[in-house]
Amino acid sequence: MDVTILIWRILHIGFGAFWVGTDAFLTFLLLPRLRALGPNIERPVFASIMRFLPPVMMLSSIVTFGSGIALTGIMRGWNVNWVFASNWGIAIFAGFVGTVVTLFVGFGLLPPVTLRADKLARSFEGRAPTAAEARELDRLNARGTTLANINSVILIIVVITMAVARFV
Ligand code: HEM
C-alpha cells in the first residue's frame, strides 16, 4: 500500500470536494436566495461571509491544485508526455486546464467586480441611489453573477473529467 499516494488522494479529493461543493452551493443556492431577499438582508450576510470565504476558497483551491499535480507526477512521471498518451491523460489534462481557468476567473476577474459593487453600494448607504448608480450596480452584479456561474459550471466539468479519467 503506497501511503504517499493515499495521503495525496485524501488531500486532493477532500479539498476538491469542499471547493467545488462550497462554490456550487454559493452560486446556485445561497447567493440567488440572498439577492431575492433584497439588499437589506443580502449585503450584511454577504459582507459577513466574505470575511472568511476568500482565504478558505484560496486554501482549498491551492491544496486541490497542488495535490493534483503531485498525484499526476507520482502516477505518470514528471515529463508531460503522458498528456496525450492516453484517454486518462487527456481527461486529467482537461481537468488541469479547467482548474487553471477557474483560478484565473475566481481569484483574478471576479474579486475586482465584487469589490467595486460593494464600494458603490456603500457610497449611497442611507440614501436612494441615483439612476446612474442603480444602473451601474445592476451591471456589476450581473457581471459578477455571470462570472460566478461560468466558474461553477467549469468546476463541475472538472469533477466530471476526474471521475471518468480512470475509466475512459
Ligand atoms: C477543481 C479541481 C479538481 C477537483 C475537484 C478534482 C477532483 C478529483 C477527484 C474526485 C478524483 C478521484 C477520481 C477517481 O478516483 O476516480 C481526482 C483524481 C485525480 N486528480 Fe483531480 N481534481 C481537480 C483538479 C486536478 C488537477 C488540477 C490535477 C492535476 C493535473 C488533478 C489530478 C488528478 C489525478 C492524477 C487524479 C488520480 C486519477 C486516478 O486515480 O487515475 N486533479 N481528482
Backbone and ligand atoms as CSV (ligand in chain L), in Angstrom:
chain,resi,resn,atom,element,x,y,z
A,1,MET,N,N,0.854,-1.192,0.000
A,1,MET,CA,C,0.000,0.000,0.000
A,1,MET,C,C,0.895,1.250,0.000
A,2,ASP,N,N,0.725,2.111,-0.981
A,2,ASP,CA,C,1.556,3.316,-1.086
A,2,ASP,C,C,0.889,4.442,-0.292
A,3,VAL,N,N,1.396,4.660,0.939
A,3,VAL,CA,C,0.781,5.657,1.827
A,3,VAL,C,C,0.846,7.060,1.226
A,4,THR,N,N,1.933,7.354,0.492
A,4,THR,CA,C,2.081,8.693,-0.092
A,4,THR,C,C,0.914,9.006,-1.030
A,5,ILE,N,N,0.623,8.071,-1.928
A,5,ILE,CA,C,-0.493,8.306,-2.860
A,5,ILE,C,C,-1.803,8.450,-2.093
A,6,LEU,N,N,-1.983,7.630,-1.056
A,6,LEU,CA,C,-3.227,7.720,-0.273
A,6,LEU,C,C,-3.378,9.108,0.342
A,7,ILE,N,N,-2.288,9.618,0.903
A,7,ILE,CA,C,-2.343,10.946,1.539
A,7,ILE,C,C,-2.660,12.012,0.481
A,8,TRP,N,N,-1.991,11.952,-0.687
A,8,TRP,CA,C,-2.262,12.937,-1.743
A,8,TRP,C,C,-3.698,12.818,-2.241
A,9,ARG,N,N,-4.190,11.587,-2.369
A,9,ARG,CA,C,-5.579,11.407,-2.831
A,9,ARG,C,C,-6.571,11.963,-1.818
A,10,ILE,N,N,-6.308,11.704,-0.507
A,10,ILE,CA,C,-7.229,12.204,0.534
A,10,ILE,C,C,-7.247,13.736,0.514
A,11,LEU,N,N,-6.054,14.346,0.415
A,11,LEU,CA,C,-5.989,15.813,0.343
A,11,LEU,C,C,-6.700,16.318,-0.906
A,12,HIS,N,N,-6.421,15.665,-2.044
A,12,HIS,CA,C,-6.943,16.122,-3.334
A,12,HIS,C,C,-8.464,16.024,-3.384
A,13,ILE,N,N,-8.985,14.843,-3.048
A,13,ILE,CA,C,-10.429,14.643,-3.149
A,13,ILE,C,C,-11.169,15.383,-2.033
A,14,GLY,N,N,-10.560,15.422,-0.822
A,14,GLY,CA,C,-11.196,16.131,0.298
A,14,GLY,C,C,-11.340,17.625,0.037
A,15,PHE,N,N,-10.224,18.281,-0.275
A,15,PHE,CA,C,-10.275,19.728,-0.529
A,15,PHE,C,C,-10.988,20.022,-1.842
A,16,GLY,N,N,-10.835,19.119,-2.860
A,16,GLY,CA,C,-11.530,19.315,-4.133
A,16,GLY,C,C,-13.037,19.281,-3.952
A,17,ALA,N,N,-13.526,18.297,-3.174
A,17,ALA,CA,C,-14.968,18.190,-2.927
A,17,ALA,C,C,-15.470,19.412,-2.169
A,18,PHE,N,N,-14.671,19.872,-1.162
A,18,PHE,CA,C,-15.076,21.060,-0.399
A,18,PHE,C,C,-15.137,22.291,-1.302
A,19,TRP,N,N,-14.090,22.483,-2.132
A,19,TRP,CA,C,-14.023,23.662,-3.007
A,19,TRP,C,C,-15.210,23.704,-3.961
A,20,VAL,N,N,-15.407,22.620,-4.710
A,20,VAL,CA,C,-16.466,22.606,-5.717
A,20,VAL,C,C,-17.844,22.625,-5.070
A,21,GLY,N,N,-17.995,21.886,-3.955
A,21,GLY,CA,C,-19.295,21.860,-3.268
A,21,GLY,C,C,-19.676,23.225,-2.706
A,22,THR,N,N,-18.713,23.881,-2.054
A,22,THR,CA,C,-18.985,25.210,-1.488
A,22,THR,C,C,-19.311,26.199,-2.593
A,23,ASP,N,N,-18.512,26.153,-3.660
A,23,ASP,CA,C,-18.721,27.066,-4.786
A,23,ASP,C,C,-20.107,26.878,-5.391
A,24,ALA,N,N,-20.498,25.612,-5.622
A,24,ALA,CA,C,-21.808,25.355,-6.237
A,24,ALA,C,C,-22.948,25.771,-5.307
A,25,PHE,N,N,-22.795,25.526,-3.996
A,25,PHE,CA,C,-23.832,25.941,-3.032
A,25,PHE,C,C,-24.016,27.456,-3.058
A,26,LEU,N,N,-22.889,28.182,-3.056
A,26,LEU,CA,C,-22.968,29.650,-3.085
A,26,LEU,C,C,-23.638,30.145,-4.364
A,27,THR,N,N,-23.126,29.653,-5.509
A,27,THR,CA,C,-23.567,30.191,-6.799
A,27,THR,C,C,-25.009,29.829,-7.123
A,28,PHE,N,N,-25.371,28.559,-6.895
A,28,PHE,CA,C,-26.685,28.108,-7.367
A,28,PHE,C,C,-27.770,28.136,-6.290
A,29,LEU,N,N,-27.376,28.197,-4.974
A,29,LEU,CA,C,-28.412,28.157,-3.921
A,29,LEU,C,C,-28.424,29.422,-3.064
A,30,LEU,N,N,-27.271,29.745,-2.420
A,30,LEU,CA,C,-27.298,30.821,-1.416
A,30,LEU,C,C,-27.415,32.218,-2.040
A,31,LEU,N,N,-26.489,32.555,-2.972
A,31,LEU,CA,C,-26.473,33.932,-3.493
A,31,LEU,C,C,-27.762,34.322,-4.212
A,32,PRO,N,N,-28.365,33.434,-5.055
A,32,PRO,CA,C,-29.643,33.828,-5.669
A,32,PRO,C,C,-30.733,34.086,-4.629
A,33,ARG,N,N,-30.762,33.291,-3.532
A,33,ARG,CA,C,-31.765,33.489,-2.476
A,33,ARG,C,C,-31.521,34.830,-1.777
A,34,LEU,N,N,-30.245,35.120,-1.498
A,34,LEU,CA,C,-29.927,36.396,-0.834
A,34,LEU,C,C,-30.323,37.568,-1.732
A,35,ARG,N,N,-30.031,37.456,-3.047
A,35,ARG,CA,C,-30.365,38.521,-3.980
A,35,ARG,C,C,-31.885,38.756,-3.973
A,36,ALA,N,N,-32.660,37.622,-3.921
A,36,ALA,CA,C,-34.130,37.731,-3.934
A,36,ALA,C,C,-34.659,38.372,-2.650
A,37,LEU,N,N,-33.931,38.220,-1.538
A,37,LEU,CA,C,-34.388,38.799,-0.261
A,37,LEU,C,C,-34.144,40.300,-0.176
A,38,GLY,N,N,-33.314,40.834,-1.117
A,38,GLY,CA,C,-33.121,42.287,-1.161
A,38,GLY,C,C,-31.851,42.727,-0.435
A,39,PRO,N,N,-31.386,43.980,-0.738
A,39,PRO,CA,C,-30.078,44.438,-0.232
A,39,PRO,C,C,-29.996,44.540,1.291
A,40,ASN,N,N,-31.114,44.777,1.982
A,40,ASN,CA,C,-31.037,44.920,3.453
A,40,ASN,C,C,-30.631,43.621,4.129
A,41,ILE,N,N,-30.931,42.488,3.484
A,41,ILE,CA,C,-30.521,41.184,4.034
A,41,ILE,C,C,-29.257,40.711,3.295
A,42,GLU,N,N,-29.259,40.855,1.950
A,42,GLU,CA,C,-28.137,40.350,1.140
A,42,GLU,C,C,-26.811,40.965,1.579
A,43,ARG,N,N,-26.786,42.311,1.750
A,43,ARG,CA,C,-25.497,42.962,1.965
A,43,ARG,C,C,-24.822,42.587,3.285
A,44,PRO,N,N,-25.545,42.595,4.454
A,44,PRO,CA,C,-24.835,42.208,5.689
A,44,PRO,C,C,-24.421,40.734,5.690
A,45,VAL,N,N,-25.291,39.853,5.120
A,45,VAL,CA,C,-24.933,38.424,5.100
A,45,VAL,C,C,-23.708,38.209,4.198
A,46,PHE,N,N,-23.727,38.846,2.994
A,46,PHE,CA,C,-22.615,38.690,2.057
A,46,PHE,C,C,-21.319,39.231,2.663
A,47,ALA,N,N,-21.442,40.415,3.330
A,47,ALA,CA,C,-20.238,41.027,3.949
A,47,ALA,C,C,-19.671,40.093,5.014
A,48,SER,N,N,-20.554,39.444,5.778
A,48,SER,CA,C,-20.051,38.571,6.848
A,48,SER,C,C,-19.415,37.303,6.253
A,49,ILE,N,N,-19.993,36.755,5.159
A,49,ILE,CA,C,-19.410,35.564,4.510
A,49,ILE,C,C,-18.054,35.912,3.888
A,50,MET,N,N,-17.992,37.105,3.276
A,50,MET,CA,C,-16.765,37.482,2.561
A,50,MET,C,C,-15.594,37.720,3.503
A,51,ARG,N,N,-15.868,37.763,4.817
A,51,ARG,CA,C,-14.741,37.949,5.763
A,51,ARG,C,C,-13.863,36.694,5.807
A,52,PHE,N,N,-14.478,35.521,5.616
A,52,PHE,CA,C,-13.668,34.284,5.718
A,52,PHE,C,C,-13.622,33.499,4.406
A,53,LEU,N,N,-14.549,33.773,3.473
A,53,LEU,CA,C,-14.623,32.930,2.271
A,53,LEU,C,C,-13.369,32.965,1.385
A,54,PRO,N,N,-12.832,34.151,0.995
A,54,PRO,CA,C,-11.676,34.142,0.071
A,54,PRO,C,C,-10.486,33.306,0.570
A,55,PRO,N,N,-10.047,33.485,1.859
A,55,PRO,CA,C,-8.904,32.638,2.271
A,55,PRO,C,C,-9.240,31.140,2.304
A,56,VAL,N,N,-10.492,30.805,2.699
A,56,VAL,CA,C,-10.867,29.382,2.758
A,56,VAL,C,C,-10.874,28.776,1.351
A,57,MET,N,N,-11.450,29.522,0.364
A,57,MET,CA,C,-11.512,29.012,-1.015
A,57,MET,C,C,-10.109,28.996,-1.639
A,58,MET,N,N,-9.308,29.992,-1.311
A,58,MET,CA,C,-7.933,30.045,-1.854
A,58,MET,C,C,-7.146,28.832,-1.350
A,59,LEU,N,N,-7.256,28.543,-0.019
A,59,LEU,CA,C,-6.548,27.384,0.548
A,59,LEU,C,C,-7.023,26.092,-0.111
A,60,SER,N,N,-8.339,25.939,-0.245
A,60,SER,CA,C,-8.886,24.698,-0.836
A,60,SER,C,C,-8.415,24.526,-2.273
A,61,SER,N,N,-8.405,25.614,-3.032
A,61,SER,CA,C,-8.007,25.502,-4.444
A,61,SER,C,C,-6.519,25.205,-4.570
A,62,ILE,N,N,-5.703,25.839,-3.695
A,62,ILE,CA,C,-4.250,25.601,-3.772
A,62,ILE,C,C,-3.920,24.155,-3.397
A,63,VAL,N,N,-4.565,23.628,-2.321
A,63,VAL,CA,C,-4.307,22.234,-1.917
A,63,VAL,C,C,-4.801,21.268,-3.000
A,64,THR,N,N,-6.000,21.526,-3.578
A,64,THR,CA,C,-6.523,20.654,-4.633
A,64,THR,C,C,-5.597,20.656,-5.850
A,65,PHE,N,N,-5.190,21.865,-6.259
A,65,PHE,CA,C,-4.340,22.007,-7.452
A,65,PHE,C,C,-2.974,21.357,-7.222
A,66,GLY,N,N,-2.360,21.697,-6.084
A,66,GLY,CA,C,-1.028,21.163,-5.779
A,66,GLY,C,C,-1.029,19.651,-5.641
A,67,SER,N,N,-2.008,19.117,-4.916
A,67,SER,CA,C,-2.067,17.662,-4.716
A,67,SER,C,C,-2.404,16.951,-6.021
A,68,GLY,N,N,-3.169,17.622,-6.907
A,68,GLY,CA,C,-3.469,17.036,-8.211
A,68,GLY,C,C,-2.204,16.880,-9.037
A,69,ILE,N,N,-1.390,17.926,-9.031
A,69,ILE,CA,C,-0.126,17.863,-9.773
A,69,ILE,C,C,0.798,16.809,-9.161
A,70,ALA,N,N,0.826,16.740,-7.823
A,70,ALA,CA,C,1.662,15.720,-7.151
A,70,ALA,C,C,1.199,14.324,-7.544
A,71,LEU,N,N,-0.116,14.109,-7.515
A,71,LEU,CA,C,-0.670,12.790,-7.883
A,71,LEU,C,C,-0.290,12.428,-9.315
A,72,THR,N,N,-0.420,13.414,-10.205
A,72,THR,CA,C,-0.111,13.155,-11.618
A,72,THR,C,C,1.347,12.776,-11.788
A,73,GLY,N,N,2.223,13.539,-11.125
A,73,GLY,CA,C,3.661,13.261,-11.227
A,73,GLY,C,C,4.021,11.898,-10.660
A,74,ILE,N,N,3.439,11.552,-9.490
A,74,ILE,CA,C,3.727,10.252,-8.859
A,74,ILE,C,C,3.207,9.117,-9.739
A,75,MET,N,N,1.979,9.315,-10.296
A,75,MET,CA,C,1.363,8.226,-11.073
A,75,MET,C,C,1.948,8.073,-12.472
A,76,ARG,N,N,2.294,9.191,-13.132
A,76,ARG,CA,C,2.708,9.079,-14.546
A,76,ARG,C,C,4.049,9.725,-14.862
A,77,GLY,N,N,4.770,10.237,-13.835
A,77,GLY,CA,C,6.076,10.841,-14.119
A,77,GLY,C,C,5.969,12.339,-14.320
A,78,TRP,N,N,7.131,13.025,-14.263
A,78,TRP,CA,C,7.125,14.485,-14.282
A,78,TRP,C,C,7.324,15.075,-15.669
A,79,ASN,N,N,7.607,14.277,-16.704
A,79,ASN,CA,C,7.581,14.870,-18.050
A,79,ASN,C,C,6.153,14.717,-18.583
A,80,VAL,N,N,5.687,15.688,-19.355
A,80,VAL,CA,C,4.251,15.754,-19.670
A,80,VAL,C,C,3.858,14.917,-20.883
A,81,ASN,N,N,4.700,13.971,-21.285
A,81,ASN,CA,C,4.279,13.195,-22.481
A,81,ASN,C,C,3.119,12.249,-22.150
A,82,TRP,N,N,2.724,12.202,-20.866
A,82,TRP,CA,C,1.554,11.384,-20.514
A,82,TRP,C,C,0.263,12.070,-20.976
A,83,VAL,N,N,0.312,13.376,-21.242
A,83,VAL,CA,C,-0.928,14.129,-21.523
A,83,VAL,C,C,-1.726,13.494,-22.656
A,84,PHE,N,N,-1.108,13.328,-23.825
A,84,PHE,CA,C,-1.873,12.804,-24.962
A,84,PHE,C,C,-1.556,11.343,-25.234
A,85,ALA,N,N,-0.907,10.686,-24.234
A,85,ALA,CA,C,-0.536,9.277,-24.430
A,85,ALA,C,C,-1.722,8.346,-24.149
A,86,SER,N,N,-2.770,8.866,-23.478
A,86,SER,CA,C,-3.919,8.011,-23.153
A,86,SER,C,C,-5.155,8.873,-22.902
A,87,ASN,N,N,-6.314,8.236,-22.907
A,87,ASN,CA,C,-7.533,8.991,-22.578
A,87,ASN,C,C,-7.479,9.504,-21.149
A,88,TRP,N,N,-6.816,8.737,-20.260
A,88,TRP,CA,C,-6.623,9.184,-18.875
A,88,TRP,C,C,-5.886,10.525,-18.878
A,89,GLY,N,N,-4.803,10.579,-19.664
A,89,GLY,CA,C,-4.006,11.799,-19.749
A,89,GLY,C,C,-4.827,12.976,-20.259
A,90,ILE,N,N,-5.652,12.723,-21.282
A,90,ILE,CA,C,-6.477,13.799,-21.856
A,90,ILE,C,C,-7.499,14.279,-20.820
A,91,ALA,N,N,-8.112,13.323,-20.096
A,91,ALA,CA,C,-9.113,13.701,-19.086
A,91,ALA,C,C,-8.473,14.514,-17.955
A,92,ILE,N,N,-7.330,14.042,-17.444
A,92,ILE,CA,C,-6.664,14.765,-16.356
A,92,ILE,C,C,-6.191,16.136,-16.844
A,93,PHE,N,N,-5.676,16.208,-18.097
A,93,PHE,CA,C,-5.211,17.492,-18.640
A,93,PHE,C,C,-6.377,18.464,-18.806
A,94,ALA,N,N,-7.543,17.936,-19.243
A,94,ALA,CA,C,-8.735,18.791,-19.360
A,94,ALA,C,C,-9.108,19.343,-17.987
A,95,GLY,N,N,-8.989,18.497,-16.939
A,95,GLY,CA,C,-9.263,18.945,-15.576
A,95,GLY,C,C,-8.265,20.009,-15.138
A,96,PHE,N,N,-7.013,19.813,-15.534
A,96,PHE,CA,C,-5.954,20.776,-15.208
A,96,PHE,C,C,-6.250,22.136,-15.831
A,97,VAL,N,N,-6.574,22.125,-17.138
A,97,VAL,CA,C,-6.863,23.386,-17.837
A,97,VAL,C,C,-8.089,24.062,-17.208
A,98,GLY,N,N,-9.137,23.259,-16.929
A,98,GLY,CA,C,-10.342,23.809,-16.310
A,98,GLY,C,C,-10.032,24.448,-14.959
A,99,THR,N,N,-9.178,23.787,-14.178
A,99,THR,CA,C,-8.823,24.325,-12.862
A,99,THR,C,C,-8.082,25.645,-12.995
A,100,VAL,N,N,-7.143,25.718,-13.953
A,100,VAL,CA,C,-6.386,26.961,-14.164
A,100,VAL,C,C,-7.339,28.097,-14.561
A,101,VAL,N,N,-8.307,27.799,-15.446
A,101,VAL,CA,C,-9.283,28.828,-15.861
A,101,VAL,C,C,-10.093,29.303,-14.654
A,102,THR,N,N,-10.549,28.352,-13.797
A,102,THR,CA,C,-11.366,28.774,-12.645
A,102,THR,C,C,-10.546,29.560,-11.628
A,103,LEU,N,N,-9.257,29.230,-11.506
A,103,LEU,CA,C,-8.407,30.018,-10.599
A,103,LEU,C,C,-8.279,31.448,-11.122
A,104,PHE,N,N,-8.122,31.594,-12.465
A,104,PHE,CA,C,-7.993,32.923,-13.070
A,104,PHE,C,C,-9.286,33.723,-12.908
A,105,VAL,N,N,-10.436,33.063,-13.214
A,105,VAL,CA,C,-11.725,33.766,-13.097
A,105,VAL,C,C,-12.044,34.051,-11.624
A,106,GLY,N,N,-11.895,33.011,-10.775
A,106,GLY,CA,C,-12.328,33.117,-9.378
A,106,GLY,C,C,-11.485,34.046,-8.526
A,107,PHE,N,N,-10.153,34.093,-8.830
A,107,PHE,CA,C,-9.283,34.928,-8.000
A,107,PHE,C,C,-8.718,36.114,-8.769
A,108,GLY,N,N,-8.982,36.160,-10.118
A,108,GLY,CA,C,-8.463,37.273,-10.912
A,108,GLY,C,C,-9.548,38.222,-11.384
A,109,LEU,N,N,-10.587,37.659,-12.051
A,109,LEU,CA,C,-11.613,38.517,-12.669
A,109,LEU,C,C,-12.737,38.889,-11.700
A,110,LEU,N,N,-13.165,37.914,-10.856
A,110,LEU,CA,C,-14.358,38.130,-10.016
A,110,LEU,C,C,-14.142,39.115,-8.844
A,111,PRO,N,N,-13.031,38.999,-8.068
A,111,PRO,CA,C,-12.899,39.904,-6.899
A,111,PRO,C,C,-12.995,41.403,-7.225
A,112,PRO,N,N,-12.336,41.914,-8.291
A,112,PRO,CA,C,-12.469,43.361,-8.569
A,112,PRO,C,C,-13.925,43.772,-8.820
A,113,VAL,N,N,-14.702,42.903,-9.483
A,113,VAL,CA,C,-16.104,43.230,-9.766
A,113,VAL,C,C,-16.895,43.272,-8.450
A,114,THR,N,N,-16.663,42.261,-7.593
A,114,THR,CA,C,-17.378,42.207,-6.307
A,114,THR,C,C,-17.010,43.408,-5.427
A,115,LEU,N,N,-15.716,43.733,-5.405
A,115,LEU,CA,C,-15.269,44.861,-4.560
A,115,LEU,C,C,-15.843,46.188,-5.065
A,116,ARG,N,N,-15.874,46.367,-6.418
A,116,ARG,CA,C,-16.421,47.625,-6.964
A,116,ARG,C,C,-17.915,47.744,-6.658
A,117,ALA,N,N,-18.644,46.618,-6.762
A,117,ALA,CA,C,-20.088,46.644,-6.458
A,117,ALA,C,C,-20.307,46.992,-4.990
A,118,ASP,N,N,-19.480,46.396,-4.116
A,118,ASP,CA,C,-19.626,46.653,-2.683
A,118,ASP,C,C,-19.313,48.111,-2.358
A,119,LYS,N,N,-18.247,48.636,-2.997
A,119,LYS,CA,C,-17.838,50.035,-2.750
A,119,LYS,C,C,-18.940,50.995,-3.221
A,120,LEU,N,N,-19.503,50.710,-4.393
A,120,LEU,CA,C,-20.572,51.571,-4.931
A,120,LEU,C,C,-21.785,51.525,-4.015
A,121,ALA,N,N,-22.177,50.325,-3.564
A,121,ALA,CA,C,-23.357,50.184,-2.692
A,121,ALA,C,C,-23.153,50.945,-1.379
A,122,ARG,N,N,-21.904,50.892,-0.851
A,122,ARG,CA,C,-21.626,51.624,0.391
A,122,ARG,C,C,-21.714,53.136,0.163
A,123,SER,N,N,-21.379,53.595,-1.064
A,123,SER,CA,C,-21.319,55.046,-1.334
A,123,SER,C,C,-22.703,55.690,-1.272
A,124,PHE,N,N,-23.769,54.907,-1.438
A,124,PHE,CA,C,-25.088,55.563,-1.331
A,124,PHE,C,C,-25.907,54.988,-0.167
A,125,GLU,N,N,-25.159,54.468,0.867
A,125,GLU,CA,C,-25.825,53.958,2.079
A,125,GLU,C,C,-26.631,55.093,2.718
A,126,GLY,N,N,-27.880,54.841,3.152
A,126,GLY,CA,C,-28.687,55.838,3.854
A,126,GLY,C,C,-29.415,56.802,2.906
A,127,ARG,N,N,-29.218,56.648,1.603
A,127,ARG,CA,C,-29.999,57.474,0.656
A,127,ARG,C,C,-30.335,56.621,-0.556
A,128,ALA,N,N,-31.287,57.115,-1.364
A,128,ALA,CA,C,-31.638,56.349,-2.580
A,128,ALA,C,C,-30.530,56.561,-3.618
A,129,PRO,N,N,-30.146,55.520,-4.365
A,129,PRO,CA,C,-29.110,55.700,-5.399
A,129,PRO,C,C,-29.648,56.519,-6.564
A,130,THR,N,N,-28.759,57.221,-7.275
A,130,THR,CA,C,-29.197,57.904,-8.495
A,130,THR,C,C,-29.472,56.835,-9.552
A,131,ALA,N,N,-30.139,57.232,-10.638
A,131,ALA,CA,C,-30.450,56.260,-11.700
A,131,ALA,C,C,-29.151,55.662,-12.249
A,132,ALA,N,N,-28.120,56.499,-12.393
A,132,ALA,CA,C,-26.832,56.024,-12.930
A,132,ALA,C,C,-26.172,55.041,-11.959
A,133,GLU,N,N,-26.242,55.341,-10.664
A,133,GLU,CA,C,-25.651,54.442,-9.657
A,133,GLU,C,C,-26.386,53.096,-9.659
A,134,ALA,N,N,-27.706,53.150,-9.724
A,134,ALA,CA,C,-28.500,51.909,-9.717
A,134,ALA,C,C,-28.187,51.079,-10.960
A,135,ARG,N,N,-28.044,51.749,-12.115
A,135,ARG,CA,C,-27.727,51.028,-13.361
A,135,ARG,C,C,-26.342,50.372,-13.247
A,136,GLU,N,N,-25.372,51.133,-12.722
A,136,GLU,CA,C,-24.001,50.616,-12.609
A,136,GLU,C,C,-23.949,49.437,-11.633
A,137,LEU,N,N,-24.698,49.526,-10.510
A,137,LEU,CA,C,-24.696,48.417,-9.543
A,137,LEU,C,C,-25.320,47.170,-10.159
A,138,ASP,N,N,-26.418,47.368,-10.914
A,138,ASP,CA,C,-27.042,46.224,-11.603
A,138,ASP,C,C,-26.072,45.598,-12.595
A,139,ARG,N,N,-25.335,46.455,-13.323
A,139,ARG,CA,C,-24.387,45.944,-14.326
A,139,ARG,C,C,-23.287,45.131,-13.639
A,140,LEU,N,N,-22.744,45.675,-12.527
A,140,LEU,CA,C,-21.676,44.957,-11.803
A,140,LEU,C,C,-22.198,43.650,-11.212
A,141,ASN,N,N,-23.398,43.674,-10.629
A,141,ASN,CA,C,-23.965,42.447,-10.044
A,141,ASN,C,C,-24.225,41.398,-11.115
A,142,ALA,N,N,-24.721,41.852,-12.286
A,142,ALA,CA,C,-24.984,40.901,-13.378
A,142,ALA,C,C,-23.667,40.282,-13.859
A,143,ARG,N,N,-22.601,41.114,-13.956
A,143,ARG,CA,C,-21.301,40.608,-14.406
A,143,ARG,C,C,-20.735,39.630,-13.380
A,144,GLY,N,N,-20.887,39.967,-12.090
A,144,GLY,CA,C,-20.412,39.072,-11.032
A,144,GLY,C,C,-21.133,37.731,-11.075
A,145,THR,N,N,-22.456,37.785,-11.281
A,145,THR,CA,C,-23.245,36.549,-11.333
A,145,THR,C,C,-22.836,35.694,-12.526
A,146,THR,N,N,-22.629,36.345,-13.685
A,146,THR,CA,C,-22.220,35.594,-14.888
A,146,THR,C,C,-20.869,34.911,-14.667
A,147,LEU,N,N,-19.893,35.650,-14.124
A,147,LEU,CA,C,-18.558,35.067,-13.881
A,147,LEU,C,C,-18.648,33.914,-12.884
A,148,ALA,N,N,-19.459,34.099,-11.823
A,148,ALA,CA,C,-19.600,33.039,-10.818
A,148,ALA,C,C,-20.250,31.793,-11.432
A,149,ASN,N,N,-21.260,32.007,-12.292
A,149,ASN,CA,C,-21.919,30.864,-12.950
A,149,ASN,C,C,-20.955,30.123,-13.869
A,150,ILE,N,N,-20.194,30.896,-14.666
A,150,ILE,CA,C,-19.217,30.264,-15.581
A,150,ILE,C,C,-18.229,29.433,-14.765
A,151,ASN,N,N,-17.755,30.011,-13.673
A,151,ASN,CA,C,-16.770,29.327,-12.828
A,151,ASN,C,C,-17.320,28.035,-12.243
A,152,SER,N,N,-18.555,28.101,-11.756
A,152,SER,CA,C,-19.132,26.909,-11.123
A,152,SER,C,C,-19.365,25.800,-12.138
A,153,VAL,N,N,-19.802,26.187,-13.349
A,153,VAL,CA,C,-20.022,25.168,-14.387
A,153,VAL,C,C,-18.688,24.512,-14.777
A,154,ILE,N,N,-17.624,25.330,-14.911
A,154,ILE,CA,C,-16.313,24.751,-15.271
A,154,ILE,C,C,-15.832,23.814,-14.156
A,155,LEU,N,N,-16.026,24.203,-12.885
A,155,LEU,CA,C,-15.597,23.333,-11.776
A,155,LEU,C,C,-16.334,21.998,-11.813
A,156,ILE,N,N,-17.636,22.031,-12.150
A,156,ILE,CA,C,-18.397,20.775,-12.230
A,156,ILE,C,C,-17.868,19.910,-13.381
A,157,ILE,N,N,-17.514,20.569,-14.499
A,157,ILE,CA,C,-16.932,19.815,-15.619
A,157,ILE,C,C,-15.594,19.192,-15.199
A,158,VAL,N,N,-14.801,19.918,-14.389
A,158,VAL,CA,C,-13.518,19.376,-13.901
A,158,VAL,C,C,-13.770,18.107,-13.081
A,159,VAL,N,N,-14.774,18.148,-12.205
A,159,VAL,CA,C,-15.080,16.963,-11.388
A,159,VAL,C,C,-15.462,15.792,-12.297
A,160,ILE,N,N,-16.215,16.095,-13.373
A,160,ILE,CA,C,-16.610,15.024,-14.307
A,160,ILE,C,C,-15.370,14.429,-14.991
A,161,THR,N,N,-14.424,15.284,-15.400
A,161,THR,CA,C,-13.209,14.755,-16.049
A,161,THR,C,C,-12.424,13.878,-15.084
A,162,MET,N,N,-12.402,14.289,-13.816
A,162,MET,CA,C,-11.687,13.495,-12.805
A,162,MET,C,C,-12.369,12.144,-12.586
A,163,ALA,N,N,-13.705,12.206,-12.522
A,163,ALA,CA,C,-14.455,10.981,-12.196
A,163,ALA,C,C,-14.342,9.940,-13.301
A,164,VAL,N,N,-14.193,10.408,-14.563
A,164,VAL,CA,C,-14.149,9.437,-15.674
A,164,VAL,C,C,-12.726,9.045,-16.052
A,165,ALA,N,N,-11.728,9.780,-15.548
A,165,ALA,CA,C,-10.337,9.605,-16.028
A,165,ALA,C,C,-9.888,8.144,-16.039
A,166,ARG,N,N,-10.157,7.428,-14.968
A,166,ARG,CA,C,-9.664,6.039,-14.860
A,166,ARG,C,C,-10.430,5.077,-15.756
A,167,PHE,N,N,-11.560,5.495,-16.268
A,167,PHE,CA,C,-12.434,4.542,-16.966
A,167,PHE,C,C,-12.611,4.811,-18.453
A,168,VAL,N,N,-12.022,5.882,-18.979
A,168,VAL,CA,C,-12.204,6.160,-20.415
A,168,VAL,C,C,-11.082,5.499,-21.247
L,1,HEM,C1,C,-11.357,21.578,-9.030
L,1,HEM,C2,C,-10.291,20.882,-9.179
L,1,HEM,C3,C,-10.245,19.374,-9.015
L,1,HEM,C4,C,-11.126,18.530,-8.414
L,1,HEM,C5,C,-12.436,18.844,-7.720
L,1,HEM,C6,C,-10.577,17.176,-8.544
L,1,HEM,C7,C,-11.200,16.030,-8.054
L,1,HEM,C8,C,-10.698,14.763,-8.216
L,1,HEM,C9,C,-11.387,13.541,-7.810
L,1,HEM,C10,C,-12.754,13.481,-7.126
L,1,HEM,C11,C,-10.579,12.489,-8.115
L,1,HEM,C12,C,-10.830,10.986,-7.856
L,1,HEM,C13,C,-11.267,10.319,-9.130
L,1,HEM,C14,C,-11.219,8.783,-9.001
L,1,HEM,O1,O,-10.613,8.259,-8.077
L,1,HEM,O2,O,-11.767,8.134,-9.883
L,1,HEM,C15,C,-9.401,13.044,-8.715
L,1,HEM,C16,C,-8.361,12.274,-9.138
L,1,HEM,C17,C,-7.243,12.827,-9.694
L,1,HEM,N1,N,-6.972,14.148,-9.959
L,1,HEM,FE1,FE,-8.193,15.699,-9.613
L,1,HEM,N2,N,-9.403,17.241,-9.216
L,1,HEM,C18,C,-9.154,18.570,-9.515
L,1,HEM,C19,C,-8.077,19.101,-10.176
L,1,HEM,C20,C,-6.992,18.354,-10.564
L,1,HEM,C21,C,-5.801,18.915,-11.149
L,1,HEM,C22,C,-5.569,20.386,-11.452
L,1,HEM,C23,C,-4.951,17.876,-11.371
L,1,HEM,C24,C,-3.564,17.982,-11.920
L,1,HEM,C25,C,-3.197,17.775,-13.078
L,1,HEM,C26,C,-5.629,16.655,-10.926
L,1,HEM,C27,C,-5.087,15.364,-10.986
L,1,HEM,C28,C,-5.730,14.231,-10.538
L,1,HEM,C29,C,-5.150,12.875,-10.624
L,1,HEM,C30,C,-3.801,12.498,-11.204
L,1,HEM,C31,C,-6.096,12.005,-10.093
L,1,HEM,C32,C,-5.989,10.446,-9.937
L,1,HEM,C33,C,-6.696,9.816,-11.110
L,1,HEM,C34,C,-6.649,8.293,-10.997
L,1,HEM,O3,O,-6.809,7.763,-9.901
L,1,HEM,O4,O,-6.488,7.668,-12.032
L,1,HEM,N3,N,-6.869,16.975,-10.427
L,1,HEM,N4,N,-9.494,14.427,-8.769
